[in-house]
């Protein structure tokens, strides 16, 4: 291989070009409220309010409830939140505080609750359009009203 056939080495003097951070923010949506949720189990608690405690009938109710929730956008889900204590509508989505969160719960996570039916709830947190389920509450016992 002669000198003409060799690939030239990149110049060390050129500065690396990057897209300015402000420009990338313009192309990314500022909110994912117009998207539908997807569900993940990365942060599901292995010690309390386990899905394995549910009966097959309760798991069927859970699946139907999640399918129902997936039809809504996040904006619609948030508008279905509780209006007054004891008078929830739709998914009953609401941000909550709980005194004992799992060890792996992210520091910047914000726990919320969604209603599956009269008694069943899922608890988790949202990151963009993804809802990370932490607890499966079959008897409305995480935060009884």
SULRA-V569610 format. One record per residue. N is the residue number from 0. RES is the residue in one small letter. PHI is phi in radians with two decimals (999 if undefined). PSI is psi as a letter, one per 30 degrees, with the letter a starting at -180 (* if undefined). D_LAST is the distance of its C-alpha to the last C-alpha in Angstrom with 1 decimal. Layout:
n=N res=RES phi=PHI psi=PSI d_last=D_LAST
n=N res=RES phi=PHI psi=PSI d_last=D_LAST
This chain:
n=0 res=x phi=999 psi=k d_last=79.7
n=1 res=x phi=-1.47 psi=l d_last=81.4
n=2 res=x phi=-1.09 psi=e d_last=80.0
n=3 res=x phi=-1.19 psi=f d_last=79.5
n=4 res=x phi=-1.48 psi=f d_last=77.2
n=5 res=x phi=-1.38 psi=k d_last=74.8
n=6 res=x phi=-1.39 psi=k d_last=71.4
n=7 res=x phi=-1.18 psi=k d_last=71.5
n=8 res=x phi=-1.29 psi=k d_last=69.1
n=9 res=x phi=-1.16 psi=k d_last=66.6
n=10 res=x phi=-1.22 psi=k d_last=67.6
n=11 res=x phi=-1.39 psi=f d_last=66.0
n=12 res=x phi=-1.44 psi=f d_last=66.5
n=13 res=x phi=-1.24 psi=k d_last=64.1
n=14 res=x phi=-1.45 psi=k d_last=60.7
n=15 res=x phi=-1.29 psi=k d_last=57.7
n=16 res=x phi=-1.72 psi=k d_last=56.2
n=17 res=x phi=-2.30 psi=l d_last=52.5
n=18 res=x phi=-1.25 psi=k d_last=50.6
n=19 res=x phi=-1.01 psi=k d_last=49.3
n=20 res=x phi=-0.98 psi=e d_last=45.6
n=21 res=x phi=-1.07 psi=e d_last=45.4
n=22 res=x phi=-1.21 psi=e d_last=46.9
n=23 res=x phi=-1.23 psi=f d_last=44.5
n=24 res=x phi=-1.20 psi=f d_last=41.5
n=25 res=x phi=-1.21 psi=f d_last=43.1
n=26 res=x phi=-1.54 psi=f d_last=43.0
n=27 res=x phi=-1.74 psi=k d_last=39.4
n=28 res=x phi=-1.15 psi=k d_last=36.6
n=29 res=x phi=-1.37 psi=f d_last=34.6
n=30 res=x phi=-2.51 psi=k d_last=31.4
n=31 res=x phi=-1.88 psi=g d_last=30.3
n=32 res=x phi=-1.12 psi=f d_last=28.0
n=33 res=x phi=-1.54 psi=g d_last=30.6
n=34 res=x phi=-1.71 psi=l d_last=30.4
n=35 res=x phi=-1.53 psi=l d_last=28.3
n=36 res=x phi=-1.32 psi=l d_last=26.2
n=37 res=x phi=-2.17 psi=l d_last=27.5
n=38 res=x phi=-2.07 psi=k d_last=25.6
n=39 res=x phi=-2.33 psi=l d_last=26.8
n=40 res=x phi=-2.16 psi=g d_last=25.9
n=41 res=x phi=-0.98 psi=e d_last=27.9
n=42 res=x phi=-1.88 psi=g d_last=25.1
n=43 res=x phi=-1.09 psi=k d_last=23.1
n=44 res=x phi=-1.18 psi=k d_last=22.2
n=45 res=x phi=-1.69 psi=g d_last=24.4
n=46 res=x phi=-2.04 psi=e d_last=22.7
n=47 res=x phi=-2.35 psi=k d_last=18.9
n=48 res=x phi=0.85 psi=i d_last=17.0
n=49 res=x phi=-1.57 psi=k d_last=20.3
n=50 res=x phi=-1.15 psi=e d_last=21.4
n=51 res=x phi=-1.15 psi=f d_last=24.0
n=52 res=x phi=-1.41 psi=f d_last=21.5
n=53 res=x phi=-1.41 psi=k d_last=20.9
n=54 res=x phi=-1.39 psi=l d_last=23.2
n=55 res=x phi=-1.11 psi=e d_last=25.6
n=56 res=x phi=-1.14 psi=e d_last=24.0
n=57 res=x phi=-1.16 psi=e d_last=20.6
n=58 res=x phi=-1.17 psi=e d_last=22.7
n=59 res=x phi=-1.07 psi=e d_last=24.4
n=60 res=x phi=-1.05 psi=e d_last=21.1
n=61 res=x phi=-1.07 psi=e d_last=20.4
n=62 res=x phi=-1.09 psi=e d_last=23.9
n=63 res=x phi=-1.12 psi=e d_last=23.7
n=64 res=x phi=-1.11 psi=e d_last=20.5
n=65 res=x phi=-1.15 psi=e d_last=22.3
n=66 res=x phi=-1.05 psi=e d_last=25.4
n=67 res=x phi=-1.12 psi=e d_last=23.6
n=68 res=x phi=-1.07 psi=e d_last=22.2
n=69 res=x phi=-1.12 psi=f d_last=25.7
n=70 res=x phi=-1.35 psi=f d_last=27.1
n=71 res=x phi=-1.63 psi=l d_last=25.5
n=72 res=x phi=-1.49 psi=l d_last=26.7
n=73 res=x phi=-1.10 psi=e d_last=24.6
n=74 res=x phi=-1.09 psi=e d_last=25.1
n=75 res=x phi=-1.17 psi=e d_last=23.7
n=76 res=x phi=-1.05 psi=e d_last=20.7
n=77 res=x phi=-1.13 psi=e d_last=19.9
n=78 res=x phi=-1.33 psi=f d_last=20.4
n=79 res=x phi=-1.53 psi=g d_last=17.8
n=80 res=x phi=-1.20 psi=l d_last=15.0
n=81 res=x phi=-1.14 psi=k d_last=12.3
n=82 res=x phi=-1.56 psi=e d_last=14.2
n=83 res=x phi=-2.42 psi=l d_last=11.7
n=84 res=x phi=-1.01 psi=k d_last=8.0
n=85 res=x phi=1.51 psi=f d_last=7.1
n=86 res=x phi=-2.19 psi=i d_last=10.6
n=87 res=x phi=-1.41 psi=l d_last=11.3
n=88 res=x phi=-2.23 psi=l d_last=14.8
n=89 res=x phi=0.92 psi=b d_last=17.0
n=90 res=x phi=-1.35 psi=f d_last=16.0
n=91 res=x phi=1.08 psi=g d_last=13.0
n=92 res=x phi=-1.07 psi=k d_last=14.7
n=93 res=x phi=-2.70 psi=k d_last=13.5
n=94 res=x phi=-1.36 psi=k d_last=14.8
n=95 res=x phi=-2.41 psi=l d_last=12.7
n=96 res=x phi=-1.98 psi=k d_last=13.8
n=97 res=x phi=-2.31 psi=k d_last=13.5
n=98 res=x phi=-1.19 psi=f d_last=15.7
n=99 res=x phi=-2.30 psi=j d_last=17.6
n=100 res=x phi=-1.63 psi=l d_last=19.0
n=101 res=x phi=-1.06 psi=l d_last=21.7
n=102 res=x phi=-1.02 psi=e d_last=25.2
n=103 res=x phi=-1.55 psi=g d_last=26.4
n=104 res=x phi=-1.17 psi=k d_last=23.8
n=105 res=x phi=-1.10 psi=k d_last=26.0
n=106 res=x phi=-1.02 psi=e d_last=26.2
n=107 res=x phi=-1.66 psi=g d_last=26.1
n=108 res=x phi=-1.29 psi=l d_last=23.2
n=109 res=x phi=-2.18 psi=j d_last=20.1
n=110 res=x phi=-1.16 psi=k d_last=17.0
n=111 res=x phi=-2.45 psi=l d_last=15.1
n=112 res=x phi=-2.18 psi=k d_last=12.8
n=113 res=x phi=-2.29 psi=k d_last=14.1
n=114 res=x phi=-1.47 psi=k d_last=13.0
n=115 res=x phi=-1.65 psi=e d_last=15.6
n=116 res=x phi=-2.69 psi=a d_last=14.5
n=117 res=x phi=-0.96 psi=e d_last=11.8
n=118 res=x phi=-1.91 psi=e d_last=10.6
n=119 res=x phi=-1.40 psi=k d_last=12.8
n=120 res=x phi=-2.40 psi=l d_last=12.5
n=121 res=x phi=-2.09 psi=k d_last=15.2
n=122 res=x phi=-2.12 psi=k d_last=15.1
n=123 res=x phi=-3.06 psi=a d_last=18.3
n=124 res=x phi=-2.57 psi=l d_last=20.4
n=125 res=x phi=-1.84 psi=k d_last=23.1
n=126 res=x phi=-2.26 psi=j d_last=26.8
n=127 res=x phi=0.96 psi=c d_last=28.7
n=128 res=x phi=-1.69 psi=g d_last=28.0
n=129 res=x phi=-1.65 psi=k d_last=26.9
n=130 res=x phi=-1.91 psi=j d_last=23.3
n=131 res=x phi=-1.58 psi=j d_last=23.3
n=132 res=x phi=-1.38 psi=k d_last=20.8
n=133 res=x phi=-1.79 psi=e d_last=19.7
n=134 res=x phi=-2.28 psi=k d_last=17.1
n=135 res=x phi=-2.00 psi=j d_last=16.6
n=136 res=x phi=-1.83 psi=j d_last=13.3
n=137 res=x phi=-1.54 psi=f d_last=14.1
n=138 res=x phi=-2.12 psi=g d_last=11.4
n=139 res=x phi=0.94 psi=h d_last=8.2
n=140 res=x phi=-1.89 psi=f d_last=8.7
n=141 res=x phi=-1.15 psi=e d_last=9.6
n=142 res=x phi=-2.37 psi=i d_last=6.4
n=143 res=x phi=-1.11 psi=k d_last=3.8
n=144 res=x phi=-1.72 psi=* d_last=0.0
